[in-house]
Amino acid sequence: MMDYNSAVAFYHSLERFGIRPGLERIGALCEYLGHPEKQMRYVHVAGTNGKGTVCTEISNILRVAGFKTGLYTSPYVLDFRERIQVDNRMIPPDALVSVTEKVKEAVLALNAQGVSPTEFEAITAAAFLYFAQAGCRVAVLETGLGGRYDATNIIEDPIVSVITSVSMDHMNVLGNTLGEIAYEKCGIIKPRCHSVTTASQAPEAARVIRAVAAEKGSFLFEAASEDLFQVGETSLDGADVTYRDTPIHIPFAGEHQLQNAALSVKACEVIGVNGLDITRKQIKEGIEASFIPARTEIVCRDPLILLDGSHNDGSTAALAALLERFASNKRILAVMGMMRDKDCEKATEHLCPYFAKVIAVTPSNPRAMPAEEFAGIVRRGGTEAQALEDPIRAIDEAFIQLKDYDMLVVCGSLYLASDVRAHLLKTVKDYKYIGGNSHVHFS
């Protein structure tokens, strides 16, 4: 008899099949399950950075507008169920068990035919099935890898296809240039469907996106924050903007998050043109209600502690820009660990000029770079580094050392964020250094 833990374990057991782009296996899974993916409309989101934020903002806006809305994202930070949500609520454990039993039956039947669905494909099928059973009118889908051959791209005729910022990542699968990577992301642009991208896209990626949209007859919108928003006060808490005479607090910090919010707003304007009416008030409420753990998350204010899942060229550059703007006068201690297949040299080049010291760790993932090896990269860049394999131990050590610093930043990987977030929150709660003016988020 399957229970919640065995349901999650079933998906993880499919890791052995690795990452294998292609739509044949997800197509076979969906056919076996009765094509649940055909029972709703979709907003499809691809890109390198900002996908999770944009998906969350759009799904919140749709929910506030009264549409039963599914949200499919990856990876998760704290709970596997974060990946599949309806109306901002994670899939209940018993519902996950129920859909997993059906997906497992389909996977075993396909295995017998020589077809081996991957972990991501099986979870994607489970999301389609749950959204259909829940009666979702629309679902927001975040691609897992790329776009053209990503399992989510089994859908047809999205309401809008959204391409977030494209940067260098997953080069072993997607290509070695921004143009090649952008081309893979553009696989979600469908003939005669609307598409939206950010006006801050790198020129090489923008050229490819425009060319693919034109080739497919897709009307492309390029969202610019300076065209949509009048920007007021900005801080580590986010930005206060005015959108068409409507004040909105964007609860994510950094210039890149202004661009992400502009992308979300423009996508919702396009959605409105395509039959799902959305008001400015609903856009305001949806964005202001958005929260994602480990996205420039202020865990504590006194001492200042920031948790961020940045892990590639674009996202570490964005975090560096945030530190330059809001923390350049602070002596910063960092706990940092990364995956070996990421550009660790580039990440440290972006971030280490802002760090007085780095405690290097090994996140709990087979692809993780060992702490001592990562510490060596940090030291070669001229920043002091200490290696501690265990991320939890590193957090404890950081709190011991924090008296000599103004700020703690934990970054480098969403896997690291998953490893330490709960412990970080608990430690903050008990930390004797916290004063009466502290404000701690226990979301």
C-alpha positions as CSV (number, residue, x, y, z in Angstrom):
1,M,0.0,0.0,0.0
2,M,1.5,3.3,-1.0
3,D,1.8,6.2,1.5
4,Y,3.2,9.7,1.1
5,N,6.8,8.8,1.7
6,S,6.7,5.9,-0.7
7,A,5.0,8.1,-3.3
8,V,7.9,10.6,-3.1
9,A,10.4,7.7,-3.1
10,F,8.9,6.4,-6.3
11,Y,9.7,9.6,-8.2
12,H,13.2,9.7,-6.8
13,S,13.7,6.1,-7.9
14,L,13.4,7.3,-11.4
15,E,16.5,9.4,-11.1
16,R,18.4,6.5,-12.5
17,F,17.0,7.3,-15.9
18,G,18.7,10.7,-15.7
19,I,17.8,13.8,-17.8
20,R,16.8,12.7,-21.3
21,P,15.1,15.5,-23.3
22,G,12.3,14.4,-25.7
23,L,8.5,14.3,-25.8
24,E,7.9,10.6,-26.7
25,R,7.9,9.4,-23.1
26,I,5.7,12.1,-21.7
27,G,3.4,11.7,-24.7
28,A,3.0,8.0,-23.9
29,L,2.4,8.7,-20.2
30,C,-0.3,11.3,-20.9
31,E,-1.9,8.9,-23.4
32,Y,-2.0,6.1,-20.9
33,L,-3.6,8.5,-18.3
34,G,-6.3,9.7,-20.7
35,H,-4.6,13.0,-21.7
36,P,-5.3,15.0,-18.6
37,E,-3.1,17.8,-20.1
38,K,-5.9,18.6,-22.6
39,Q,-8.4,19.6,-20.0
40,M,-7.2,23.1,-19.2
41,R,-5.4,26.2,-20.6
42,Y,-1.8,27.0,-19.9
43,V,0.7,29.8,-19.3
44,H,4.0,28.3,-20.3
45,V,7.3,29.7,-18.8
46,A,10.9,29.0,-19.9
47,G,14.2,30.8,-19.4
48,T,17.3,30.5,-17.3
49,N,16.6,32.9,-14.4
50,G,13.4,34.2,-12.9
51,K,11.1,31.4,-14.0
52,G,10.0,30.5,-10.5
53,T,9.3,34.1,-9.6
54,V,7.4,34.8,-12.8
55,C,5.3,31.6,-12.5
56,T,4.5,32.4,-8.9
57,E,3.4,36.0,-9.6
58,I,1.3,35.0,-12.6
59,S,-0.4,32.1,-10.8
60,N,-1.2,34.4,-7.8
61,I,-2.7,37.0,-10.1
62,L,-4.9,34.4,-11.9
63,R,-6.0,33.0,-8.5
64,V,-6.9,36.5,-7.2
65,A,-8.8,37.0,-10.5
66,G,-11.0,34.1,-9.6
67,F,-9.6,31.4,-11.9
68,K,-8.9,28.0,-10.4
69,T,-5.2,27.9,-11.1
70,G,-2.5,25.1,-11.1
71,L,1.1,25.9,-10.6
72,Y,3.9,23.5,-11.5
73,T,7.5,24.4,-10.6
74,S,10.9,22.9,-9.9
75,P,12.9,22.2,-7.9
76,Y,11.4,22.4,-4.4
77,V,13.1,24.0,-1.4
78,L,11.5,22.4,1.6
79,D,8.7,20.1,0.6
80,F,8.3,18.0,-2.5
81,R,4.6,19.2,-2.7
82,E,5.8,22.7,-3.5
83,R,6.1,21.6,-7.1
84,I,2.4,21.0,-7.6
85,Q,-0.1,23.6,-6.3
86,V,-3.6,24.6,-6.9
87,D,-4.7,28.1,-5.8
88,N,-1.6,28.6,-3.8
89,R,-2.0,25.4,-1.8
90,M,0.4,22.5,-2.1
91,I,-1.1,19.2,-3.3
92,P,-2.3,17.3,-0.2
93,P,-0.4,14.2,0.8
94,D,-3.3,11.9,0.1
95,A,-3.9,13.5,-3.3
96,L,-0.3,13.0,-4.2
97,V,-0.5,9.3,-3.2
98,S,-3.7,8.9,-5.3
99,V,-2.2,10.4,-8.5
100,T,1.1,8.7,-7.9
101,E,-0.6,5.3,-7.9
102,K,-2.0,6.0,-11.3
103,V,1.3,7.4,-12.6
104,K,3.3,4.4,-11.3
105,E,0.9,2.1,-13.0
106,A,1.5,3.9,-16.2
107,V,5.3,4.0,-15.8
108,L,5.4,0.2,-15.1
109,A,3.2,-0.5,-18.1
110,L,5.4,1.6,-20.3
111,N,8.6,0.0,-18.8
112,A,7.2,-3.3,-20.0
113,Q,7.0,-1.9,-23.5
114,G,10.7,-0.7,-23.3
115,V,9.7,2.9,-22.6
116,S,11.3,4.4,-19.4
117,P,9.9,7.7,-18.3
118,T,12.3,9.9,-16.3
119,E,11.6,11.4,-12.8
120,F,10.7,14.8,-14.2
121,E,8.3,13.3,-16.8
122,A,6.5,11.3,-14.1
123,I,6.1,14.3,-11.9
124,T,4.9,16.4,-14.8
125,A,2.3,13.7,-15.6
126,A,1.2,13.7,-11.9
127,A,0.8,17.5,-12.1
128,F,-1.4,17.3,-15.2
129,L,-3.5,14.6,-13.6
130,Y,-4.0,16.5,-10.3
131,F,-4.8,19.8,-12.1
132,A,-7.4,18.0,-14.2
133,Q,-9.0,16.3,-11.2
134,A,-9.0,19.6,-9.2
135,G,-10.9,21.2,-12.1
136,C,-8.3,23.9,-12.9
137,R,-9.3,26.3,-15.6
138,V,-5.7,27.3,-16.2
139,A,-2.2,26.1,-15.1
140,V,1.1,27.9,-15.0
141,L,3.9,25.6,-16.1
142,E,7.6,26.1,-15.5
143,T,9.9,24.2,-17.8
144,G,12.4,21.9,-16.2
145,L,15.2,22.2,-18.7
146,G,15.3,24.1,-22.0
147,G,11.9,24.2,-23.6
148,R,11.8,22.5,-27.0
149,Y,12.1,18.9,-25.7
150,D,11.1,19.6,-22.1
151,A,8.3,17.4,-20.8
152,T,6.0,20.3,-20.2
153,N,6.1,21.1,-23.9
154,I,3.6,18.3,-24.6
155,I,0.9,21.0,-24.2
156,E,-0.6,22.7,-27.2
157,D,-1.7,26.3,-27.8
158,P,-0.8,28.0,-24.6
159,I,-2.6,31.3,-23.8
160,V,0.9,32.9,-23.7
161,S,4.5,31.6,-23.8
162,V,6.9,33.5,-21.6
163,I,10.7,33.6,-22.0
164,T,12.5,34.9,-18.9
165,S,16.1,36.1,-18.9
166,V,18.4,33.7,-20.7
167,S,22.0,33.1,-19.5
168,M,24.7,30.4,-19.6
169,D,23.5,27.3,-17.9
170,H,23.1,23.6,-18.7
171,M,25.5,24.0,-21.6
172,N,26.0,20.2,-21.8
173,V,22.4,19.8,-22.9
174,L,21.3,23.2,-24.3
175,G,24.3,24.5,-26.2
176,N,27.4,26.6,-25.7
177,T,26.2,30.0,-26.7
178,L,23.4,32.3,-25.6
179,G,21.8,32.0,-29.0
180,E,21.8,28.2,-28.9
181,I,20.4,28.2,-25.4
182,A,17.7,30.8,-26.3
183,Y,16.7,28.6,-29.3
184,E,16.0,25.7,-27.0
185,K,14.0,27.9,-24.6
186,C,12.0,29.2,-27.6
187,G,10.7,25.7,-28.2
188,I,7.7,26.7,-26.1
189,I,6.6,29.4,-28.6
190,K,3.8,27.9,-30.6
191,P,2.4,28.9,-34.0
192,R,0.1,31.9,-33.9
193,C,0.1,32.0,-30.0
194,H,1.2,35.1,-28.2
195,S,4.6,35.3,-26.5
196,V,6.3,37.6,-24.1
197,T,9.9,38.1,-23.2
198,T,11.9,40.7,-21.2
199,A,13.2,43.8,-22.9
200,S,16.4,43.4,-20.8
201,Q,17.3,40.1,-22.6
202,A,20.9,39.9,-23.8
203,P,21.1,41.0,-27.5
204,E,22.2,37.5,-28.7
205,A,19.3,35.8,-27.0
206,A,16.8,38.6,-28.0
207,R,17.7,38.2,-31.7
208,V,17.0,34.4,-31.5
209,I,13.7,35.0,-29.7
210,R,12.5,37.5,-32.2
211,A,13.5,35.3,-35.1
212,V,11.7,32.2,-33.7
213,A,8.5,34.2,-32.9
214,A,8.5,35.7,-36.4
215,E,9.0,32.2,-38.0
216,K,6.1,30.8,-36.0
217,G,3.8,33.7,-36.5
218,S,3.7,34.4,-32.8
219,F,3.1,38.1,-31.8
220,L,6.0,38.9,-29.4
221,F,5.8,41.5,-26.6
222,E,8.9,42.7,-25.0
223,A,8.3,43.8,-21.4
224,A,10.3,46.7,-20.0
225,S,10.0,47.7,-16.3
226,E,10.6,51.4,-17.3
227,D,7.6,51.4,-19.6
228,L,5.2,49.6,-17.2
229,F,6.3,51.0,-13.8
230,Q,7.2,54.3,-12.1
231,V,9.7,53.2,-9.5
232,G,9.7,54.6,-6.0
233,E,11.5,53.4,-3.0
234,T,13.7,50.3,-3.4
235,S,15.3,48.2,-0.6
236,L,16.2,44.6,0.3
237,D,12.4,44.2,1.0
238,G,11.6,44.9,-2.7
239,A,10.3,47.9,-4.6
240,D,7.4,50.2,-4.5
241,V,6.1,50.9,-8.0
242,T,3.2,52.5,-9.7
243,Y,1.5,50.6,-12.6
244,R,-1.1,52.5,-14.5
245,D,-2.0,54.7,-11.4
246,T,-2.0,51.6,-9.2
247,P,0.6,51.4,-6.4
248,I,2.2,47.9,-6.1
249,H,4.8,46.6,-3.7
250,I,7.0,44.0,-5.4
251,P,8.2,41.8,-2.6
252,F,11.4,40.6,-4.3
253,A,14.5,42.7,-4.2
254,G,16.8,43.8,-7.0
255,E,16.6,45.3,-10.5
256,H,16.2,41.9,-12.0
257,Q,13.0,41.4,-9.9
258,L,11.6,44.6,-11.4
259,Q,12.1,43.1,-14.8
260,N,10.5,39.8,-13.7
261,A,7.5,41.7,-12.3
262,A,7.2,43.6,-15.6
263,L,7.3,40.3,-17.5
264,S,4.5,38.9,-15.2
265,V,2.4,42.0,-15.7
266,K,2.8,42.1,-19.4
267,A,1.9,38.3,-19.6
268,C,-1.3,39.0,-17.6
269,E,-2.2,41.8,-20.0
270,V,-1.8,39.4,-22.8
271,I,-3.9,36.8,-20.9
272,G,-6.6,39.4,-20.6
273,V,-6.6,39.9,-24.3
274,N,-7.1,36.2,-24.7
275,G,-10.3,35.8,-22.8
276,L,-9.4,35.7,-19.1
277,D,-10.2,39.2,-17.7
278,I,-7.7,40.5,-15.2
279,T,-7.9,43.9,-13.5
280,R,-5.1,46.2,-12.2
281,K,-6.3,45.6,-8.7
282,Q,-6.0,41.9,-9.1
283,I,-2.5,42.3,-10.6
284,K,-1.6,44.4,-7.5
285,E,-3.0,41.8,-5.0
286,G,-1.4,38.9,-6.8
287,I,2.1,40.3,-7.0
288,E,2.0,41.6,-3.4
289,A,0.9,38.1,-2.2
290,S,3.8,36.4,-3.9
291,F,6.5,34.6,-1.8
292,I,9.1,32.0,-2.6
293,P,11.6,30.7,-0.1
294,A,15.3,31.4,-0.8
295,R,14.7,34.1,-3.4
296,T,16.7,36.9,-1.8
297,E,14.8,35.9,1.4
298,I,15.5,38.1,4.5
299,V,15.6,35.4,7.2
300,C,16.5,37.9,9.9
301,R,17.2,41.7,10.1
302,D,19.3,41.9,13.3
303,P,21.8,40.4,12.4
304,L,21.0,40.7,8.7
305,I,20.8,37.3,7.1
306,L,20.0,36.7,3.5
307,L,19.2,33.3,1.9
308,D,19.3,33.0,-1.9
309,G,19.3,30.1,-4.3
310,S,21.4,31.8,-7.0
311,H,23.4,29.2,-8.8
312,N,24.3,30.2,-12.3
313,D,25.9,33.1,-14.2
314,G,22.8,35.3,-14.4
315,S,21.5,34.7,-10.9
316,T,24.8,35.2,-9.1
317,A,25.4,38.4,-11.1
318,A,21.9,39.6,-10.0
319,L,22.8,38.8,-6.4
320,A,26.1,40.6,-6.7
321,A,24.2,43.7,-8.1
322,L,21.9,43.5,-5.1
323,L,24.8,43.4,-2.7
324,E,26.5,46.3,-4.5
325,R,23.4,48.4,-4.1
326,F,22.2,47.6,-0.7
327,A,25.2,46.1,1.3
328,S,28.4,47.5,-0.2
329,N,29.3,49.0,3.1
330,K,28.9,45.8,5.1
331,R,31.4,43.2,6.1
332,I,29.8,40.0,4.8
333,L,30.3,36.4,5.9
334,A,29.0,33.8,3.4
335,V,28.0,30.1,3.5
336,M,28.3,28.9,0.0
337,G,28.2,25.6,-1.9
338,M,27.5,24.8,-5.6
339,M,26.9,22.0,-8.0
340,R,30.0,20.8,-9.9
341,D,28.2,21.2,-13.3
342,K,27.6,25.0,-12.6
343,D,30.1,27.7,-13.5
344,C,31.6,28.0,-10.1
345,E,34.5,30.2,-11.2
346,K,32.1,32.7,-12.7
347,A,29.8,32.6,-9.5
348,T,32.8,33.3,-7.2
349,E,34.0,36.0,-9.6
350,H,30.6,37.7,-9.3
351,L,30.1,37.3,-5.5
352,C,33.4,37.0,-3.7
353,P,34.4,40.6,-4.0
354,Y,31.5,41.3,-1.6
355,F,32.4,38.6,0.9
356,A,35.0,39.1,3.6
357,K,35.0,35.3,4.1
358,V,33.3,32.2,2.7
359,I,32.5,29.0,4.6
360,A,32.4,26.5,1.7
361,V,30.1,23.5,2.0
362,T,29.0,20.4,0.1
363,P,25.2,20.6,-0.6
364,S,23.5,17.2,-0.3
365,N,23.3,16.3,-3.9
366,P,25.4,13.8,-5.9
367,R,26.4,16.6,-8.3
368,A,27.7,18.8,-5.5
369,M,31.3,20.1,-5.6
370,P,33.2,19.0,-2.4
371,A,33.7,21.8,0.1
372,E,37.5,21.8,0.0
373,E,37.5,22.0,-3.8
374,F,35.1,24.9,-3.8
375,A,37.1,26.6,-1.0
376,G,40.1,26.4,-3.3
377,I,38.3,28.3,-6.1
378,V,37.3,31.0,-3.6
379,R,40.9,31.3,-2.3
380,R,42.3,31.6,-5.8
381,G,40.1,34.6,-6.3
382,G,41.6,36.3,-3.2
383,T,38.9,35.7,-0.6
384,E,39.4,33.9,2.7
385,A,37.7,30.5,2.8
386,Q,37.0,27.8,5.3
387,A,35.8,24.3,4.2
388,L,33.1,22.5,6.2
389,E,31.5,19.5,4.4
390,D,28.2,19.6,6.4
391,P,25.9,22.5,5.6
392,I,24.2,22.4,9.0
393,R,27.5,22.5,10.8
394,A,28.5,25.4,8.6
395,I,25.4,27.4,9.6
396,D,26.2,26.7,13.3
397,E,29.8,27.8,12.7
398,A,28.6,30.9,10.9
399,F,26.5,32.0,13.9
400,I,29.6,31.6,16.1
401,Q,31.6,33.9,13.8
402,L,28.9,36.3,13.0
403,K,29.8,38.7,15.8
404,D,32.8,39.8,13.6
405,Y,30.6,40.5,10.6
406,D,27.6,42.8,9.6
407,M,25.7,40.3,7.5
408,L,25.4,36.6,6.6
409,V,24.6,35.5,3.1
410,V,23.8,31.8,2.3
411,C,23.9,31.1,-1.4
412,G,25.1,29.1,-4.3
413,S,22.4,26.4,-4.8
414,L,18.7,25.7,-4.2
415,Y,19.9,22.4,-2.9
416,L,21.9,24.2,-0.2
417,A,18.9,26.4,0.6
418,S,16.8,23.2,1.0
419,D,19.5,21.7,3.3
420,V,19.7,24.6,5.7
421,R,16.6,26.8,5.6
422,A,14.7,25.1,8.4
423,H,17.8,25.0,10.6
424,L,18.6,28.6,9.8
425,L,15.1,29.7,10.9
426,K,15.3,27.7,14.1
427,T,18.8,29.0,14.9
428,V,17.8,32.6,14.2
429,K,14.9,32.1,16.7
430,D,17.3,31.0,19.4
431,Y,20.2,33.3,18.6
432,K,21.1,35.4,21.6
433,Y,22.3,38.2,19.4
434,I,18.8,39.0,18.2
435,G,17.5,42.3,19.6
436,G,14.0,43.5,20.2
437,N,13.8,45.2,16.8
438,S,14.4,42.1,14.9
439,H,11.9,40.9,12.3
440,V,12.1,37.2,11.4
441,H,10.2,35.5,8.6
442,F,8.9,32.0,9.5
443,S,6.9,31.4,6.3
